[in-house]
């Protein structure tokens, strides 16, 4: 999508302004269907930084996540920030426990409210 859906931008803006991470969403992007909960960018960055800091080899990569965006005025969101998210592949969700994904709003071609369940039982 070259121009992000205004309704999806409004939802992302509400997540940012309310600092709420309870909105479940599923999006279709080139090559992936991602389902999970939206998080405010600051919370998403904080959680990614925590994971990186806990790694002896990757700890220094936490710096850009903790420093970016400090002191800036909130603007129109350009990305969705998912936590507890999975990439749907057939009847499986990858990773099983959920992950942290950042998706450009301009890359979303379709979306629906809600977290699509999956089953690994055949």
PDB file as gemmi writes it, atoms N, CA and C in Angstrom:
CRYST1    1.000    1.000    1.000  90.00  90.00  90.00 P 1                      
ATOM      1  N   UNK A   1       0.857  -1.169   0.000  1.00  0.00           N  
ATOM      2  CA  UNK A   1       0.000   0.000   0.000  1.00  0.00           C  
ATOM      3  C   UNK A   1       0.903   1.231   0.000  1.00  0.00           C  
ATOM      4  N   UNK A   2       0.803   2.050  -1.019  1.00  0.00           N  
ATOM      5  CA  UNK A   2       1.666   3.221  -1.072  1.00  0.00           C  
ATOM      6  C   UNK A   2       1.199   4.316  -0.116  1.00  0.00           C  
ATOM      7  N   UNK A   3      -0.096   4.372   0.134  1.00  0.00           N  
ATOM      8  CA  UNK A   3      -0.655   5.331   1.080  1.00  0.00           C  
ATOM      9  C   UNK A   3      -1.341   4.535   2.193  1.00  0.00           C  
ATOM     10  N   UNK A   4      -0.841   4.642   3.431  1.00  0.00           N  
ATOM     11  CA  UNK A   4      -1.440   3.864   4.515  1.00  0.00           C  
ATOM     12  C   UNK A   4      -2.922   4.173   4.708  1.00  0.00           C  
ATOM     13  N   UNK A   5      -3.671   3.169   5.047  1.00  0.00           N  
ATOM     14  CA  UNK A   5      -5.100   3.274   5.330  1.00  0.00           C  
ATOM     15  C   UNK A   5      -5.299   4.247   6.493  1.00  0.00           C  
ATOM     16  N   UNK A   6      -6.089   5.294   6.280  1.00  0.00           N  
ATOM     17  CA  UNK A   6      -6.301   6.318   7.307  1.00  0.00           C  
ATOM     18  C   UNK A   6      -6.917   5.736   8.577  1.00  0.00           C  
ATOM     19  N   UNK A   7      -7.774   4.741   8.443  1.00  0.00           N  
ATOM     20  CA  UNK A   7      -8.380   4.116   9.617  1.00  0.00           C  
ATOM     21  C   UNK A   7      -7.330   3.363  10.431  1.00  0.00           C  
ATOM     22  N   UNK A   8      -6.433   2.663   9.748  1.00  0.00           N  
ATOM     23  CA  UNK A   8      -5.360   1.948  10.445  1.00  0.00           C  
ATOM     24  C   UNK A   8      -4.402   2.931  11.113  1.00  0.00           C  
ATOM     25  N   UNK A   9      -4.131   4.042  10.453  1.00  0.00           N  
ATOM     26  CA  UNK A   9      -3.289   5.088  11.051  1.00  0.00           C  
ATOM     27  C   UNK A   9      -3.967   5.635  12.306  1.00  0.00           C  
ATOM     28  N   UNK A  10      -5.283   5.816  12.256  1.00  0.00           N  
ATOM     29  CA  UNK A  10      -6.022   6.313  13.426  1.00  0.00           C  
ATOM     30  C   UNK A  10      -5.923   5.328  14.590  1.00  0.00           C  
ATOM     31  N   UNK A  11      -6.008   4.034  14.299  1.00  0.00           N  
ATOM     32  CA  UNK A  11      -5.872   3.019  15.358  1.00  0.00           C  
ATOM     33  C   UNK A  11      -4.469   3.078  15.953  1.00  0.00           C  
ATOM     34  N   UNK A  12      -3.462   3.157  15.095  1.00  0.00           N  
ATOM     35  CA  UNK A  12      -2.081   3.246  15.580  1.00  0.00           C  
ATOM     36  C   UNK A  12      -1.881   4.506  16.422  1.00  0.00           C  
ATOM     37  N   UNK A  13      -2.475   5.599  16.007  1.00  0.00           N  
ATOM     38  CA  UNK A  13      -2.377   6.858  16.771  1.00  0.00           C  
ATOM     39  C   UNK A  13      -3.020   6.727  18.145  1.00  0.00           C  
ATOM     40  N   UNK A  14      -4.156   6.031  18.208  1.00  0.00           N  
ATOM     41  CA  UNK A  14      -4.823   5.830  19.497  1.00  0.00           C  
ATOM     42  C   UNK A  14      -3.974   4.972  20.429  1.00  0.00           C  
ATOM     43  N   UNK A  15      -3.340   3.943  19.894  1.00  0.00           N  
ATOM     44  CA  UNK A  15      -2.454   3.108  20.712  1.00  0.00           C  
ATOM     45  C   UNK A  15      -1.327   3.962  21.270  1.00  0.00           C  
ATOM     46  N   UNK A  16      -0.770   4.830  20.421  1.00  0.00           N  
ATOM     47  CA  UNK A  16       0.317   5.708  20.866  1.00  0.00           C  
ATOM     48  C   UNK A  16      -0.155   6.712  21.912  1.00  0.00           C  
ATOM     49  N   UNK A  17      -1.278   7.366  21.685  1.00  0.00           N  
ATOM     50  CA  UNK A  17      -1.724   8.419  22.599  1.00  0.00           C  
ATOM     51  C   UNK A  17      -2.254   7.859  23.914  1.00  0.00           C  
ATOM     52  N   UNK A  18      -2.883   6.691  23.862  1.00  0.00           N  
ATOM     53  CA  UNK A  18      -3.415   6.088  25.086  1.00  0.00           C  
ATOM     54  C   UNK A  18      -2.376   5.264  25.831  1.00  0.00           C  
ATOM     55  N   UNK A  19      -1.232   5.004  25.170  1.00  0.00           N  
ATOM     56  CA  UNK A  19      -0.198   4.136  25.729  1.00  0.00           C  
ATOM     57  C   UNK A  19      -0.807   2.800  26.167  1.00  0.00           C  
ATOM     58  N   UNK A  20      -1.644   2.258  25.298  1.00  0.00           N  
ATOM     59  CA  UNK A  20      -2.386   1.032  25.567  1.00  0.00           C  
ATOM     60  C   UNK A  20      -1.852  -0.082  24.680  1.00  0.00           C  
ATOM     61  N   UNK A  21      -1.660  -1.264  25.248  1.00  0.00           N  
ATOM     62  CA  UNK A  21      -1.127  -2.378  24.472  1.00  0.00           C  
ATOM     63  C   UNK A  21      -2.096  -3.556  24.449  1.00  0.00           C  
ATOM     64  N   UNK A  22      -3.385  -3.262  24.420  1.00  0.00           N  
ATOM     65  CA  UNK A  22      -4.389  -4.314  24.429  1.00  0.00           C  
ATOM     66  C   UNK A  22      -5.078  -4.516  23.088  1.00  0.00           C  
ATOM     67  N   UNK A  23      -4.778  -3.689  22.075  1.00  0.00           N  
ATOM     68  CA  UNK A  23      -5.440  -3.783  20.781  1.00  0.00           C  
ATOM     69  C   UNK A  23      -4.856  -4.920  19.964  1.00  0.00           C  
ATOM     70  N   UNK A  24      -5.660  -5.933  19.695  1.00  0.00           N  
ATOM     71  CA  UNK A  24      -5.219  -7.056  18.865  1.00  0.00           C  
ATOM     72  C   UNK A  24      -5.494  -6.745  17.404  1.00  0.00           C  
ATOM     73  N   UNK A  25      -4.557  -7.122  16.544  1.00  0.00           N  
ATOM     74  CA  UNK A  25      -4.667  -6.803  15.130  1.00  0.00           C  
ATOM     75  C   UNK A  25      -3.964  -7.886  14.321  1.00  0.00           C  
ATOM     76  N   UNK A  26      -4.469  -8.121  13.129  1.00  0.00           N  
ATOM     77  CA  UNK A  26      -3.826  -9.015  12.175  1.00  0.00           C  
ATOM     78  C   UNK A  26      -3.640  -8.236  10.888  1.00  0.00           C  
ATOM     79  N   UNK A  27      -2.426  -8.291  10.331  1.00  0.00           N  
ATOM     80  CA  UNK A  27      -2.129  -7.566   9.103  1.00  0.00           C  
ATOM     81  C   UNK A  27      -1.552  -8.504   8.050  1.00  0.00           C  
ATOM     82  N   UNK A  28      -1.794  -8.138   6.800  1.00  0.00           N  
ATOM     83  CA  UNK A  28      -1.210  -8.837   5.671  1.00  0.00           C  
ATOM     84  C   UNK A  28      -0.175  -7.897   5.065  1.00  0.00           C  
ATOM     85  N   UNK A  29       1.043  -8.403   4.936  1.00  0.00           N  
ATOM     86  CA  UNK A  29       2.125  -7.642   4.319  1.00  0.00           C  
ATOM     87  C   UNK A  29       2.715  -8.508   3.205  1.00  0.00           C  
ATOM     88  N   UNK A  30       3.543  -7.944   2.357  1.00  0.00           N  
ATOM     89  CA  UNK A  30       4.161  -8.788   1.329  1.00  0.00           C  
ATOM     90  C   UNK A  30       4.931  -9.937   1.985  1.00  0.00           C  
ATOM     91  N   UNK A  31       4.467 -11.134   1.763  1.00  0.00           N  
ATOM     92  CA  UNK A  31       5.171 -12.312   2.260  1.00  0.00           C  
ATOM     93  C   UNK A  31       4.812 -12.786   3.648  1.00  0.00           C  
ATOM     94  N   UNK A  32       3.917 -12.096   4.366  1.00  0.00           N  
ATOM     95  CA  UNK A  32       3.625 -12.524   5.736  1.00  0.00           C  
ATOM     96  C   UNK A  32       2.250 -12.072   6.193  1.00  0.00           C  
ATOM     97  N   UNK A  33       1.663 -12.896   7.051  1.00  0.00           N  
ATOM     98  CA  UNK A  33       0.475 -12.518   7.814  1.00  0.00           C  
ATOM     99  C   UNK A  33       0.938 -12.487   9.261  1.00  0.00           C  
ATOM    100  N   UNK A  34       0.781 -11.337   9.908  1.00  0.00           N  
ATOM    101  CA  UNK A  34       1.254 -11.153  11.280  1.00  0.00           C  
ATOM    102  C   UNK A  34       0.055 -10.857  12.154  1.00  0.00           C  
ATOM    103  N   UNK A  35      -0.016 -11.571  13.280  1.00  0.00           N  
ATOM    104  CA  UNK A  35      -1.128 -11.379  14.205  1.00  0.00           C  
ATOM    105  C   UNK A  35      -0.569 -11.196  15.613  1.00  0.00           C  
ATOM    106  N   UNK A  36      -1.161 -10.299  16.365  1.00  0.00           N  
ATOM    107  CA  UNK A  36      -0.697 -10.046  17.730  1.00  0.00           C  
ATOM    108  C   UNK A  36      -1.311  -8.789  18.292  1.00  0.00           C  
ATOM    109  N   UNK A  37      -0.671  -8.263  19.326  1.00  0.00           N  
ATOM    110  CA  UNK A  37      -1.157  -7.038  19.971  1.00  0.00           C  
ATOM    111  C   UNK A  37      -0.274  -5.866  19.611  1.00  0.00           C  
ATOM    112  N   UNK A  38      -0.929  -4.731  19.374  1.00  0.00           N  
ATOM    113  CA  UNK A  38      -0.174  -3.508  19.126  1.00  0.00           C  
ATOM    114  C   UNK A  38       0.346  -2.948  20.445  1.00  0.00           C  
ATOM    115  N   UNK A  39       1.506  -2.343  20.374  1.00  0.00           N  
ATOM    116  CA  UNK A  39       2.102  -1.700  21.544  1.00  0.00           C  
ATOM    117  C   UNK A  39       2.517  -0.293  21.156  1.00  0.00           C  
ATOM    118  N   UNK A  40       2.498   0.630  22.116  1.00  0.00           N  
ATOM    119  CA  UNK A  40       3.068   1.955  21.834  1.00  0.00           C  
ATOM    120  C   UNK A  40       4.555   1.780  21.491  1.00  0.00           C  
ATOM    121  N   UNK A  41       5.042   2.612  20.602  1.00  0.00           N  
ATOM    122  CA  UNK A  41       6.436   2.477  20.168  1.00  0.00           C  
ATOM    123  C   UNK A  41       7.414   2.517  21.336  1.00  0.00           C  
ATOM    124  N   UNK A  42       7.209   3.394  22.293  1.00  0.00           N  
ATOM    125  CA  UNK A  42       8.138   3.507  23.422  1.00  0.00           C  
ATOM    126  C   UNK A  42       8.202   2.202  24.217  1.00  0.00           C  
ATOM    127  N   UNK A  43       7.059   1.587  24.452  1.00  0.00           N  
ATOM    128  CA  UNK A  43       7.020   0.307  25.173  1.00  0.00           C  
ATOM    129  C   UNK A  43       7.702  -0.777  24.351  1.00  0.00           C  
ATOM    130  N   UNK A  44       7.434  -0.812  23.059  1.00  0.00           N  
ATOM    131  CA  UNK A  44       8.043  -1.792  22.169  1.00  0.00           C  
ATOM    132  C   UNK A  44       9.568  -1.661  22.190  1.00  0.00           C  
ATOM    133  N   UNK A  45      10.058  -0.418  22.061  1.00  0.00           N  
ATOM    134  CA  UNK A  45      11.508  -0.178  22.084  1.00  0.00           C  
ATOM    135  C   UNK A  45      12.115  -0.625  23.412  1.00  0.00           C  
ATOM    136  N   UNK A  46      11.421  -0.324  24.505  1.00  0.00           N  
ATOM    137  CA  UNK A  46      11.907  -0.693  25.836  1.00  0.00           C  
ATOM    138  C   UNK A  46      12.046  -2.212  25.958  1.00  0.00           C  
ATOM    139  N   UNK A  47      11.051  -2.934  25.501  1.00  0.00           N  
ATOM    140  CA  UNK A  47      11.090  -4.400  25.610  1.00  0.00           C  
ATOM    141  C   UNK A  47      12.164  -5.012  24.715  1.00  0.00           C  
ATOM    142  N   UNK A  48      12.326  -4.495  23.508  1.00  0.00           N  
ATOM    143  CA  UNK A  48      13.388  -4.995  22.631  1.00  0.00           C  
ATOM    144  C   UNK A  48      14.743  -4.702  23.261  1.00  0.00           C  
ATOM    145  N   UNK A  49      14.917  -3.511  23.803  1.00  0.00           N  
ATOM    146  CA  UNK A  49      16.185  -3.147  24.449  1.00  0.00           C  
ATOM    147  C   UNK A  49      16.488  -4.074  25.626  1.00  0.00           C  
ATOM    148  N   UNK A  50      15.473  -4.436  26.403  1.00  0.00           N  
ATOM    149  CA  UNK A  50      15.675  -5.349  27.534  1.00  0.00           C  
ATOM    150  C   UNK A  50      16.212  -6.695  27.070  1.00  0.00           C  
ATOM    151  N   UNK A  51      15.631  -7.217  26.002  1.00  0.00           N  
ATOM    152  CA  UNK A  51      16.087  -8.504  25.462  1.00  0.00           C  
ATOM    153  C   UNK A  51      17.525  -8.399  24.990  1.00  0.00           C  
ATOM    154  N   UNK A  52      17.847  -7.327  24.299  1.00  0.00           N  
ATOM    155  CA  UNK A  52      19.210  -7.153  23.805  1.00  0.00           C  
ATOM    156  C   UNK A  52      20.207  -6.977  24.939  1.00  0.00           C  
ATOM    157  N   UNK A  53      19.843  -6.195  25.960  1.00  0.00           N  
ATOM    158  CA  UNK A  53      20.743  -5.976  27.099  1.00  0.00           C  
ATOM    159  C   UNK A  53      21.047  -7.270  27.838  1.00  0.00           C  
ATOM    160  N   UNK A  54      20.115  -8.203  27.828  1.00  0.00           N  
ATOM    161  CA  UNK A  54      20.314  -9.482  28.520  1.00  0.00           C  
ATOM    162  C   UNK A  54      21.280 -10.410  27.787  1.00  0.00           C  
ATOM    163  N   UNK A  55      21.670 -10.052  26.595  1.00  0.00           N  
ATOM    164  CA  UNK A  55      22.585 -10.858  25.799  1.00  0.00           C  
ATOM    165  C   UNK A  55      24.005 -10.325  25.934  1.00  0.00           C  
ATOM    166  N   UNK A  56      24.925 -11.201  26.256  1.00  0.00           N  
ATOM    167  CA  UNK A  56      26.327 -10.797  26.387  1.00  0.00           C  
ATOM    168  C   UNK A  56      26.890 -10.295  25.057  1.00  0.00           C  
ATOM    169  N   UNK A  57      26.476 -10.884  23.961  1.00  0.00           N  
ATOM    170  CA  UNK A  57      27.015 -10.508  22.649  1.00  0.00           C  
ATOM    171  C   UNK A  57      26.248  -9.387  21.974  1.00  0.00           C  
ATOM    172  N   UNK A  58      24.979  -9.193  22.325  1.00  0.00           N  
ATOM    173  CA  UNK A  58      24.154  -8.219  21.608  1.00  0.00           C  
ATOM    174  C   UNK A  58      23.777  -6.991  22.435  1.00  0.00           C  
ATOM    175  N   UNK A  59      24.244  -6.923  23.665  1.00  0.00           N  
ATOM    176  CA  UNK A  59      23.865  -5.847  24.569  1.00  0.00           C  
ATOM    177  C   UNK A  59      24.072  -4.455  24.020  1.00  0.00           C  
ATOM    178  N   UNK A  60      25.139  -4.243  23.265  1.00  0.00           N  
ATOM    179  CA  UNK A  60      25.419  -2.900  22.731  1.00  0.00           C  
ATOM    180  C   UNK A  60      24.396  -2.459  21.687  1.00  0.00           C  
ATOM    181  N   UNK A  61      23.652  -3.408  21.101  1.00  0.00           N  
ATOM    182  CA  UNK A  61      22.624  -3.040  20.132  1.00  0.00           C  
ATOM    183  C   UNK A  61      21.384  -2.441  20.804  1.00  0.00           C  
ATOM    184  N   UNK A  62      21.308  -2.470  22.115  1.00  0.00           N  
ATOM    185  CA  UNK A  62      20.174  -1.893  22.835  1.00  0.00           C  
ATOM    186  C   UNK A  62      20.180  -0.370  22.764  1.00  0.00           C  
ATOM    187  N   UNK A  63      21.336   0.225  22.557  1.00  0.00           N  
ATOM    188  CA  UNK A  63      21.465   1.685  22.585  1.00  0.00           C  
ATOM    189  C   UNK A  63      20.514   2.390  21.622  1.00  0.00           C  
ATOM    190  N   UNK A  64      20.447   2.020  20.346  1.00  0.00           N  
ATOM    191  CA  UNK A  64      19.530   2.750  19.448  1.00  0.00           C  
ATOM    192  C   UNK A  64      18.064   2.648  19.875  1.00  0.00           C  
ATOM    193  N   UNK A  65      17.701   1.556  20.523  1.00  0.00           N  
ATOM    194  CA  UNK A  65      16.312   1.387  20.950  1.00  0.00           C  
ATOM    195  C   UNK A  65      15.978   2.264  22.158  1.00  0.00           C  
ATOM    196  N   UNK A  66      16.962   2.570  22.973  1.00  0.00           N  
ATOM    197  CA  UNK A  66      16.699   3.389  24.158  1.00  0.00           C  
ATOM    198  C   UNK A  66      16.867   4.873  23.890  1.00  0.00           C  
ATOM    199  N   UNK A  67      17.661   5.242  22.884  1.00  0.00           N  
ATOM    200  CA  UNK A  67      17.922   6.652  22.621  1.00  0.00           C  
ATOM    201  C   UNK A  67      17.020   7.257  21.558  1.00  0.00           C  
ATOM    202  N   UNK A  68      16.531   6.457  20.650  1.00  0.00           N  
ATOM    203  CA  UNK A  68      15.738   6.981  19.537  1.00  0.00           C  
ATOM    204  C   UNK A  68      14.420   7.571  20.019  1.00  0.00           C  
ATOM    205  N   UNK A  69      14.075   8.708  19.477  1.00  0.00           N  
ATOM    206  CA  UNK A  69      12.783   9.322  19.744  1.00  0.00           C  
ATOM    207  C   UNK A  69      12.678  10.114  21.028  1.00  0.00           C  
ATOM    208  N   UNK A  70      13.738  10.209  21.815  1.00  0.00           N  
ATOM    209  CA  UNK A  70      13.667  10.969  23.064  1.00  0.00           C  
ATOM    210  C   UNK A  70      13.471  12.448  22.790  1.00  0.00           C  
ATOM    211  N   UNK A  71      12.522  13.036  23.481  1.00  0.00           N  
ATOM    212  CA  UNK A  71      12.293  14.466  23.386  1.00  0.00           C  
ATOM    213  C   UNK A  71      11.587  14.925  22.127  1.00  0.00           C  
ATOM    214  N   UNK A  72      11.195  13.978  21.280  1.00  0.00           N  
ATOM    215  CA  UNK A  72      10.502  14.364  20.057  1.00  0.00           C  
ATOM    216  C   UNK A  72       9.007  14.440  20.300  1.00  0.00           C  
ATOM    217  N   UNK A  73       8.373  15.339  19.581  1.00  0.00           N  
ATOM    218  CA  UNK A  73       6.919  15.438  19.638  1.00  0.00           C  
ATOM    219  C   UNK A  73       6.310  14.242  18.919  1.00  0.00           C  
ATOM    220  N   UNK A  74       5.209  13.699  19.447  1.00  0.00           N  
ATOM    221  CA  UNK A  74       4.554  12.602  18.737  1.00  0.00           C  
ATOM    222  C   UNK A  74       4.076  13.081  17.363  1.00  0.00           C  
ATOM    223  N   UNK A  75       4.256  12.241  16.382  1.00  0.00           N  
ATOM    224  CA  UNK A  75       3.817  12.585  15.032  1.00  0.00           C  
ATOM    225  C   UNK A  75       2.925  11.463  14.512  1.00  0.00           C  
ATOM    226  N   UNK A  76       2.489  11.628  13.300  1.00  0.00           N  
ATOM    227  CA  UNK A  76       1.668  10.595  12.664  1.00  0.00           C  
ATOM    228  C   UNK A  76       2.487   9.299  12.605  1.00  0.00           C  
ATOM    229  N   UNK A  77       1.943   8.203  13.132  1.00  0.00           N  
ATOM    230  CA  UNK A  77       2.704   6.949  13.128  1.00  0.00           C  
ATOM    231  C   UNK A  77       3.025   6.487  11.712  1.00  0.00           C  
ATOM    232  N   UNK A  78       4.203   5.906  11.554  1.00  0.00           N  
ATOM    233  CA  UNK A  78       4.605   5.342  10.267  1.00  0.00           C  
ATOM    234  C   UNK A  78       4.717   3.822  10.344  1.00  0.00           C  
ATOM    235  N   UNK A  79       4.703   3.298  11.580  1.00  0.00           N  
ATOM    236  CA  UNK A  79       4.860   1.863  11.783  1.00  0.00           C  
ATOM    237  C   UNK A  79       3.881   1.351  12.839  1.00  0.00           C  
ATOM    238  N   UNK A  80       3.584   0.074  12.728  1.00  0.00           N  
ATOM    239  CA  UNK A  80       2.855  -0.641  13.775  1.00  0.00           C  
ATOM    240  C   UNK A  80       3.896  -1.400  14.582  1.00  0.00           C  
ATOM    241  N   UNK A  81       3.721  -1.431  15.886  1.00  0.00           N  
ATOM    242  CA  UNK A  81       4.658  -2.138  16.763  1.00  0.00           C  
ATOM    243  C   UNK A  81       3.899  -3.251  17.463  1.00  0.00           C  
ATOM    244  N   UNK A  82       4.229  -4.483  17.102  1.00  0.00           N  
ATOM    245  CA  UNK A  82       3.551  -5.650  17.649  1.00  0.00           C  
ATOM    246  C   UNK A  82       4.370  -6.280  18.755  1.00  0.00           C  
ATOM    247  N   UNK A  83       3.679  -6.737  19.792  1.00  0.00           N  
ATOM    248  CA  UNK A  83       4.301  -7.615  20.769  1.00  0.00           C  
ATOM    249  C   UNK A  83       3.372  -8.813  20.919  1.00  0.00           C  
ATOM    250  N   UNK A  84       3.904  -9.899  21.442  1.00  0.00           N  
ATOM    251  CA  UNK A  84       3.123 -11.141  21.546  1.00  0.00           C  
ATOM    252  C   UNK A  84       2.580 -11.506  20.162  1.00  0.00           C  
ATOM    253  N   UNK A  85       3.390 -11.314  19.137  1.00  0.00           N  
ATOM    254  CA  UNK A  85       2.945 -11.492  17.758  1.00  0.00           C  
ATOM    255  C   UNK A  85       3.540 -12.752  17.143  1.00  0.00           C  
ATOM    256  N   UNK A  86       2.820 -13.268  16.158  1.00  0.00           N  
ATOM    257  CA  UNK A  86       3.275 -14.438  15.443  1.00  0.00           C  
ATOM    258  C   UNK A  86       3.091 -14.211  13.941  1.00  0.00           C  
ATOM    259  N   UNK A  87       4.001 -14.782  13.170  1.00  0.00           N  
ATOM    260  CA  UNK A  87       3.832 -14.852  11.727  1.00  0.00           C  
ATOM    261  C   UNK A  87       3.071 -16.142  11.476  1.00  0.00           C  
ATOM    262  N   UNK A  88       1.942 -16.048  10.789  1.00  0.00           N  
ATOM    263  CA  UNK A  88       1.142 -17.238  10.519  1.00  0.00           C  
ATOM    264  C   UNK A  88       1.686 -17.941   9.282  1.00  0.00           C  
ATOM    265  N   UNK A  89       1.981 -19.203   9.456  1.00  0.00           N  
ATOM    266  CA  UNK A  89       2.498 -20.029   8.368  1.00  0.00           C  
ATOM    267  C   UNK A  89       1.716 -21.332   8.371  1.00  0.00           C  
ATOM    268  N   UNK A  90       0.771 -21.444   7.451  1.00  0.00           N  
ATOM    269  CA  UNK A  90      -0.092 -22.627   7.455  1.00  0.00           C  
ATOM    270  C   UNK A  90      -0.896 -22.654   8.742  1.00  0.00           C  
ATOM    271  N   UNK A  91      -0.819 -23.744   9.459  1.00  0.00           N  
ATOM    272  CA  UNK A  91      -1.557 -23.861  10.719  1.00  0.00           C  
ATOM    273  C   UNK A  91      -0.671 -23.553  11.922  1.00  0.00           C  
ATOM    274  N   UNK A  92       0.500 -22.974  11.702  1.00  0.00           N  
ATOM    275  CA  UNK A  92       1.437 -22.682  12.781  1.00  0.00           C  
ATOM    276  C   UNK A  92       1.656 -21.185  12.948  1.00  0.00           C  
ATOM    277  N   UNK A  93       1.962 -20.788  14.152  1.00  0.00           N  
ATOM    278  CA  UNK A  93       2.370 -19.418  14.430  1.00  0.00           C  
ATOM    279  C   UNK A  93       3.840 -19.427  14.803  1.00  0.00           C  
ATOM    280  N   UNK A  94       4.625 -18.555  14.183  1.00  0.00           N  
ATOM    281  CA  UNK A  94       6.059 -18.505  14.420  1.00  0.00           C  
ATOM    282  C   UNK A  94       6.419 -17.154  15.020  1.00  0.00           C  
ATOM    283  N   UNK A  95       7.109 -17.053  16.131  1.00  0.00           N  
ATOM    284  CA  UNK A  95       7.476 -18.127  17.051  1.00  0.00           C  
ATOM    285  C   UNK A  95       6.283 -18.515  17.919  1.00  0.00           C  
ATOM    286  N   UNK A  96       6.375 -19.672  18.530  1.00  0.00           N  
ATOM    287  CA  UNK A  96       5.284 -20.182  19.368  1.00  0.00           C  
ATOM    288  C   UNK A  96       4.912 -19.212  20.477  1.00  0.00           C  
ATOM    289  N   UNK A  97       5.909 -18.596  21.083  1.00  0.00           N  
ATOM    290  CA  UNK A  97       5.680 -17.733  22.239  1.00  0.00           C  
ATOM    291  C   UNK A  97       5.343 -16.303  21.860  1.00  0.00           C  
ATOM    292  N   UNK A  98       5.436 -15.980  20.601  1.00  0.00           N  
ATOM    293  CA  UNK A  98       5.181 -14.608  20.174  1.00  0.00           C  
ATOM    294  C   UNK A  98       6.461 -13.812  20.128  1.00  0.00           C  
ATOM    295  N   UNK A  99       6.492 -12.810  19.295  1.00  0.00           N  
ATOM    296  CA  UNK A  99       7.694 -12.006  19.125  1.00  0.00           C  
ATOM    297  C   UNK A  99       7.371 -10.534  19.017  1.00  0.00           C  
ATOM    298  N   UNK A 100       8.402  -9.775  18.754  1.00  0.00           N  
ATOM    299  CA  UNK A 100       8.298  -8.327  18.628  1.00  0.00           C  
ATOM    300  C   UNK A 100       8.544  -7.968  17.164  1.00  0.00           C  
ATOM    301  N   UNK A 101       7.538  -7.374  16.512  1.00  0.00           N  
ATOM    302  CA  UNK A 101       7.653  -7.031  15.104  1.00  0.00           C  
ATOM    303  C   UNK A 101       7.312  -5.568  14.902  1.00  0.00           C  
ATOM    304  N   UNK A 102       8.038  -4.952  13.968  1.00  0.00           N  
ATOM    305  CA  UNK A 102       7.773  -3.571  13.555  1.00  0.00           C  
ATOM    306  C   UNK A 102       7.402  -3.641  12.077  1.00  0.00           C  
ATOM    307  N   UNK A 103       6.220  -3.142  11.751  1.00  0.00           N  
ATOM    308  CA  UNK A 103       5.690  -3.243  10.389  1.00  0.00           C  
ATOM    309  C   UNK A 103       5.379  -1.837   9.885  1.00  0.00           C  
ATOM    310  N   UNK A 104       5.895  -1.508   8.718  1.00  0.00           N  
ATOM    311  CA  UNK A 104       5.601  -0.206   8.115  1.00  0.00           C  
ATOM    312  C   UNK A 104       4.128  -0.169   7.716  1.00  0.00           C  
ATOM    313  N   UNK A 105       3.434   0.868   8.126  1.00  0.00           N  
ATOM    314  CA  UNK A 105       2.021   1.023   7.756  1.00  0.00           C  
ATOM    315  C   UNK A 105       1.840   1.001   6.245  1.00  0.00           C  
ATOM    316  N   UNK A 106       2.790   1.534   5.513  1.00  0.00           N  
ATOM    317  CA  UNK A 106       2.697   1.582   4.054  1.00  0.00           C  
ATOM    318  C   UNK A 106       2.769   0.185   3.429  1.00  0.00           C  
ATOM    319  N   UNK A 107       3.255  -0.801   4.179  1.00  0.00           N  
ATOM    320  CA  UNK A 107       3.375  -2.165   3.657  1.00  0.00           C  
ATOM    321  C   UNK A 107       2.149  -3.026   3.942  1.00  0.00           C  
ATOM    322  N   UNK A 108       1.199  -2.516   4.687  1.00  0.00           N  
ATOM    323  CA  UNK A 108       0.011  -3.295   5.036  1.00  0.00           C  
ATOM    324  C   UNK A 108      -0.989  -3.227   3.884  1.00  0.00           C  
ATOM    325  N   UNK A 109      -1.317  -4.394   3.323  1.00  0.00           N  
ATOM    326  CA  UNK A 109      -2.263  -4.429   2.205  1.00  0.00           C  
ATOM    327  C   UNK A 109      -3.669  -4.806   2.657  1.00  0.00           C  
ATOM    328  N   UNK A 110      -3.785  -5.453   3.804  1.00  0.00           N  
ATOM    329  CA  UNK A 110      -5.094  -5.815   4.364  1.00  0.00           C  
ATOM    330  C   UNK A 110      -4.920  -5.995   5.867  1.00  0.00           C  
ATOM    331  N   UNK A 111      -6.018  -5.815   6.607  1.00  0.00           N  
ATOM    332  CA  UNK A 111      -5.940  -5.969   8.054  1.00  0.00           C  
ATOM    333  C   UNK A 111      -7.304  -6.265   8.624  1.00  0.00           C  
ATOM    334  N   UNK A 112      -7.305  -6.797   9.835  1.00  0.00           N  
ATOM    335  CA  UNK A 112      -8.541  -7.031  10.561  1.00  0.00           C  
ATOM    336  C   UNK A 112      -8.274  -6.884  12.047  1.00  0.00           C  
ATOM    337  N   UNK A 113      -9.284  -6.442  12.749  1.00  0.00           N  
ATOM    338  CA  UNK A 113      -9.180  -6.331  14.193  1.00  0.00           C  
ATOM    339  C   UNK A 113      -9.239  -7.734  14.767  1.00  0.00           C  
ATOM    340  N   UNK A 114      -8.387  -8.018  15.715  1.00  0.00           N  
ATOM    341  CA  UNK A 114      -8.375  -9.312  16.383  1.00  0.00           C  
ATOM    342  C   UNK A 114      -7.104 -10.075  16.103  1.00  0.00           C  
ATOM    343  N   UNK A 115      -6.825 -10.991  17.001  1.00  0.00           N  
ATOM    344  CA  UNK A 115      -5.662 -11.855  16.938  1.00  0.00           C  
ATOM    345  C   UNK A 115      -6.143 -13.192  16.385  1.00  0.00           C  
ATOM    346  N   UNK A 116      -5.683 -13.563  15.206  1.00  0.00           N  
ATOM    347  CA  UNK A 116      -6.114 -14.821  14.603  1.00  0.00           C  
ATOM    348  C   UNK A 116      -5.457 -15.975  15.331  1.00  0.00           C  
ATOM    349  N   UNK A 117      -6.273 -16.878  15.821  1.00  0.00           N  
ATOM    350  CA  UNK A 117      -5.733 -18.065  16.473  1.00  0.00           C  
ATOM    351  C   UNK A 117      -5.201 -19.045  15.459  1.00  0.00           C  
ATOM    352  N   UNK A 118      -4.446 -19.976  15.921  1.00  0.00           N  
ATOM    353  CA  UNK A 118      -3.904 -21.002  15.066  1.00  0.00           C  
ATOM    354  C   UNK A 118      -3.874 -22.290  15.863  1.00  0.00           C  
ATOM    355  N   UNK A 119      -3.743 -23.368  15.153  1.00  0.00           N  
ATOM    356  CA  UNK A 119      -3.712 -24.671  15.814  1.00  0.00           C  
ATOM    357  C   UNK A 119      -2.580 -25.488  15.236  1.00  0.00           C  
ATOM    358  N   UNK A 120      -1.789 -26.108  16.108  1.00  0.00           N  
ATOM    359  CA  UNK A 120      -0.723 -26.961  15.611  1.00  0.00           C  
ATOM    360  C   UNK A 120      -1.126 -28.431  15.726  1.00  0.00           C  
ATOM    361  N   UNK A 121      -2.402 -28.664  15.895  1.00  0.00           N  
ATOM    362  CA  UNK A 121      -2.930 -30.028  15.926  1.00  0.00           C  
ATOM    363  C   UNK A 121      -3.586 -30.316  14.601  1.00  0.00           C  
ATOM    364  N   UNK A 122      -3.345 -31.517  14.071  1.00  0.00           N  
ATOM    365  CA  UNK A 122      -3.923 -31.861  12.774  1.00  0.00           C  
ATOM    366  C   UNK A 122      -5.047 -32.835  12.916  1.00  0.00           C  
TER     367      UNK A 122                                                      
END                                                                             
